[in-house]
């Protein structure tokens, strides 16, 4: 019973990681404009997209590994 509860919590954590990664990829330019004040926003938005992609991949791996 405890193992099932831990699996469910870890899967929910994986789903939240995938969700936050996709949101970070989609809204990278808006986040860069809002929080960072430097002139070259292309580098900042591409960095946020890469981080979002990595976060989404880690969340997907967590979802598929936990059974």
Helices and strands as residue ranges (DSSP letters): H 2-26, H 28-35, H 41-65
